[in-house]
Amino acid sequence: MPGTPEVAERPTAHPQLILAFDFGTRRIGVASGDTLTRTARELTTLERTRGSIPWDAIDRLVGQYEPAQFVVGLPYNMDGTPTLLTDASRAFGADLKNRYRTSVALVDERLSSREAEDQLRAARAAGLRRRRTTHADVDRAAARILLLRWFDDPAAAEILR
């Protein structure tokens, strides 16, 4: 139907590397994963200086990983309404798509940071983490969760081609 956003397709049978971004006003969490194993791992957190997007760092990640697709978290309030960051996250996804000529899946990120905090706290309680959890840790872990959500249900994502 005209004007209806396209929906993401199931990951292909050919293994593809995906980079996921948890976009924020101060930091951008980054994770990677592949469609064969459908696993994801935290990569890094990029700091946003004076609100600018660290394109040089993203360029290096894209050059190193050569992703077939990007996943970007799209924030919504619990009632499904947009947040103050929804449009900025969508614009970041569009910038990724245009800059790298690669499709972008926008994934609902509701409660991903809370889930990331809970997982990191549990890992520390189990002795798997020694140091305190930082905001950067949460952002990386949230990017990993977004990617796992996309692996679990890619049809629920909006895709930018």
Contacts in CASP RR format, 6 or more apart in sequence:
PFRMAT RR
TARGET T0000
AUTHOR 0000-0000-0000
METHOD contacts of the structure
MODEL  1
MPGTPEVAERPTAHPQLILAFDFGTRRIGVASGDTLTRTARELTTLERTR
GSIPWDAIDRLVGQYEPAQFVVGLPYNMDGTPTLLTDASRAFGADLKNRY
RTSVALVDERLSSREAEDQLRAARAAGLRRRRTTHADVDRAAARILLLRW
FDDPAAAEILR
5 158 0 8 1.000
5 159 0 8 1.000
6 158 0 8 1.000
6 159 0 8 1.000
6 161 0 8 1.000
7 155 0 8 1.000
7 156 0 8 1.000
7 157 0 8 1.000
7 158 0 8 1.000
7 159 0 8 1.000
8 105 0 8 1.000
8 150 0 8 1.000
8 154 0 8 1.000
8 155 0 8 1.000
8 156 0 8 1.000
8 157 0 8 1.000
8 158 0 8 1.000
8 159 0 8 1.000
9 154 0 8 1.000
9 155 0 8 1.000
9 159 0 8 1.000
10 154 0 8 1.000
10 155 0 8 1.000
11 35 0 8 1.000
11 38 0 8 1.000
11 151 0 8 1.000
11 154 0 8 1.000
12 35 0 8 1.000
14 35 0 8 1.000
15 34 0 8 1.000
15 35 0 8 1.000
15 36 0 8 1.000
16 34 0 8 1.000
16 35 0 8 1.000
16 67 0 8 1.000
16 68 0 8 1.000
16 69 0 8 1.000
17 32 0 8 1.000
17 33 0 8 1.000
17 34 0 8 1.000
17 65 0 8 1.000
17 66 0 8 1.000
17 67 0 8 1.000
17 68 0 8 1.000
18 32 0 8 1.000
18 33 0 8 1.000
18 34 0 8 1.000
18 35 0 8 1.000
18 67 0 8 1.000
18 68 0 8 1.000
18 69 0 8 1.000
18 70 0 8 1.000
18 71 0 8 1.000
18 147 0 8 1.000
18 150 0 8 1.000
19 30 0 8 1.000
19 31 0 8 1.000
19 32 0 8 1.000
19 33 0 8 1.000
19 43 0 8 1.000
19 61 0 8 1.000
19 62 0 8 1.000
19 65 0 8 1.000
19 67 0 8 1.000
19 70 0 8 1.000
19 71 0 8 1.000
20 30 0 8 1.000
20 31 0 8 1.000
20 32 0 8 1.000
20 33 0 8 1.000
20 40 0 8 1.000
20 70 0 8 1.000
20 71 0 8 1.000
20 72 0 8 1.000
20 73 0 8 1.000
20 107 0 8 1.000
20 143 0 8 1.000
20 144 0 8 1.000
20 146 0 8 1.000
20 147 0 8 1.000
20 150 0 8 1.000
21 28 0 8 1.000
21 29 0 8 1.000
21 30 0 8 1.000
21 70 0 8 1.000
21 71 0 8 1.000
21 72 0 8 1.000
21 73 0 8 1.000
21 92 0 8 1.000
21 93 0 8 1.000
21 96 0 8 1.000
21 143 0 8 1.000
21 146 0 8 1.000
22 28 0 8 1.000
22 29 0 8 1.000
22 30 0 8 1.000
22 31 0 8 1.000
22 73 0 8 1.000
22 109 0 8 1.000
22 112 0 8 1.000
22 113 0 8 1.000
22 139 0 8 1.000
22 140 0 8 1.000
22 142 0 8 1.000
22 143 0 8 1.000
22 146 0 8 1.000
23 29 0 8 1.000
23 72 0 8 1.000
23 73 0 8 1.000
23 85 0 8 1.000
23 88 0 8 1.000
23 89 0 8 1.000
23 92 0 8 1.000
23 93 0 8 1.000
24 48 0 8 1.000
24 85 0 8 1.000
24 88 0 8 1.000
24 89 0 8 1.000
24 139 0 8 1.000
25 48 0 8 1.000
25 51 0 8 1.000
25 85 0 8 1.000
25 88 0 8 1.000
26 47 0 8 1.000
26 48 0 8 1.000
26 51 0 8 1.000
26 135 0 8 1.000
27 45 0 8 1.000
27 46 0 8 1.000
27 47 0 8 1.000
27 48 0 8 1.000
27 135 0 8 1.000
27 136 0 8 1.000
27 139 0 8 1.000
28 45 0 8 1.000
28 46 0 8 1.000
28 48 0 8 1.000
28 53 0 8 1.000
28 54 0 8 1.000
28 139 0 8 1.000
29 43 0 8 1.000
29 44 0 8 1.000
29 45 0 8 1.000
29 46 0 8 1.000
29 136 0 8 1.000
29 139 0 8 1.000
29 140 0 8 1.000
29 142 0 8 1.000
29 143 0 8 1.000
30 42 0 8 1.000
30 43 0 8 1.000
30 44 0 8 1.000
30 45 0 8 1.000
30 46 0 8 1.000
30 61 0 8 1.000
30 140 0 8 1.000
30 143 0 8 1.000
31 40 0 8 1.000
31 41 0 8 1.000
31 42 0 8 1.000
31 43 0 8 1.000
31 140 0 8 1.000
31 143 0 8 1.000
31 144 0 8 1.000
31 146 0 8 1.000
31 147 0 8 1.000
32 40 0 8 1.000
32 41 0 8 1.000
32 43 0 8 1.000
32 65 0 8 1.000
32 67 0 8 1.000
32 147 0 8 1.000
33 39 0 8 1.000
33 40 0 8 1.000
33 41 0 8 1.000
33 147 0 8 1.000
35 68 0 8 1.000
35 151 0 8 1.000
38 148 0 8 1.000
38 151 0 8 1.000
40 144 0 8 1.000
40 145 0 8 1.000
40 147 0 8 1.000
40 148 0 8 1.000
40 151 0 8 1.000
41 144 0 8 1.000
42 140 0 8 1.000
42 141 0 8 1.000
42 143 0 8 1.000
42 144 0 8 1.000
43 61 0 8 1.000
43 140 0 8 1.000
43 143 0 8 1.000
44 57 0 8 1.000
44 61 0 8 1.000
44 140 0 8 1.000
45 136 0 8 1.000
45 137 0 8 1.000
45 139 0 8 1.000
45 140 0 8 1.000
46 54 0 8 1.000
46 57 0 8 1.000
46 58 0 8 1.000
47 54 0 8 1.000
48 54 0 8 1.000
53 92 0 8 1.000
53 95 0 8 1.000
55 99 0 8 1.000
58 96 0 8 1.000
62 100 0 8 1.000
67 102 0 8 1.000
68 102 0 8 1.000
69 102 0 8 1.000
69 103 0 8 1.000
69 104 0 8 1.000
69 105 0 8 1.000
70 93 0 8 1.000
70 96 0 8 1.000
70 97 0 8 1.000
70 100 0 8 1.000
70 102 0 8 1.000
70 103 0 8 1.000
70 104 0 8 1.000
70 105 0 8 1.000
71 104 0 8 1.000
71 105 0 8 1.000
71 106 0 8 1.000
71 107 0 8 1.000
71 146 0 8 1.000
71 147 0 8 1.000
71 150 0 8 1.000
71 157 0 8 1.000
72 89 0 8 1.000
72 92 0 8 1.000
72 93 0 8 1.000
72 96 0 8 1.000
72 104 0 8 1.000
72 105 0 8 1.000
72 106 0 8 1.000
72 107 0 8 1.000
72 146 0 8 1.000
73 89 0 8 1.000
73 106 0 8 1.000
73 107 0 8 1.000
73 108 0 8 1.000
73 109 0 8 1.000
73 112 0 8 1.000
73 146 0 8 1.000
74 86 0 8 1.000
74 89 0 8 1.000
74 90 0 8 1.000
74 106 0 8 1.000
74 107 0 8 1.000
74 108 0 8 1.000
74 109 0 8 1.000
74 158 0 8 1.000
75 82 0 8 1.000
75 83 0 8 1.000
75 85 0 8 1.000
75 86 0 8 1.000
75 89 0 8 1.000
75 109 0 8 1.000
75 110 0 8 1.000
76 82 0 8 1.000
76 83 0 8 1.000
76 86 0 8 1.000
76 108 0 8 1.000
76 109 0 8 1.000
76 110 0 8 1.000
77 83 0 8 1.000
78 110 0 8 1.000
80 110 0 8 1.000
89 106 0 8 1.000
90 106 0 8 1.000
93 104 0 8 1.000
93 106 0 8 1.000
93 160 0 8 1.000
94 104 0 8 1.000
94 160 0 8 1.000
96 102 0 8 1.000
96 104 0 8 1.000
97 103 0 8 1.000
97 104 0 8 1.000
97 160 0 8 1.000
97 161 0 8 1.000
103 159 0 8 1.000
103 160 0 8 1.000
103 161 0 8 1.000
104 159 0 8 1.000
104 160 0 8 1.000
105 150 0 8 1.000
105 154 0 8 1.000
105 157 0 8 1.000
105 158 0 8 1.000
105 159 0 8 1.000
105 160 0 8 1.000
106 157 0 8 1.000
106 158 0 8 1.000
106 159 0 8 1.000
106 160 0 8 1.000
107 146 0 8 1.000
107 149 0 8 1.000
107 150 0 8 1.000
107 156 0 8 1.000
107 157 0 8 1.000
108 149 0 8 1.000
108 156 0 8 1.000
108 157 0 8 1.000
109 142 0 8 1.000
109 146 0 8 1.000
112 142 0 8 1.000
112 145 0 8 1.000
112 146 0 8 1.000
112 149 0 8 1.000
113 138 0 8 1.000
113 139 0 8 1.000
113 142 0 8 1.000
115 142 0 8 1.000
115 145 0 8 1.000
116 137 0 8 1.000
116 138 0 8 1.000
116 139 0 8 1.000
116 141 0 8 1.000
116 142 0 8 1.000
116 144 0 8 1.000
116 145 0 8 1.000
117 133 0 8 1.000
117 138 0 8 1.000
117 141 0 8 1.000
119 141 0 8 1.000
119 145 0 8 1.000
120 129 0 8 1.000
120 133 0 8 1.000
120 137 0 8 1.000
120 138 0 8 1.000
120 141 0 8 1.000
121 133 0 8 1.000
123 129 0 8 1.000
124 130 0 8 1.000
124 132 0 8 1.000
124 133 0 8 1.000
149 156 0 8 1.000
150 157 0 8 1.000
END
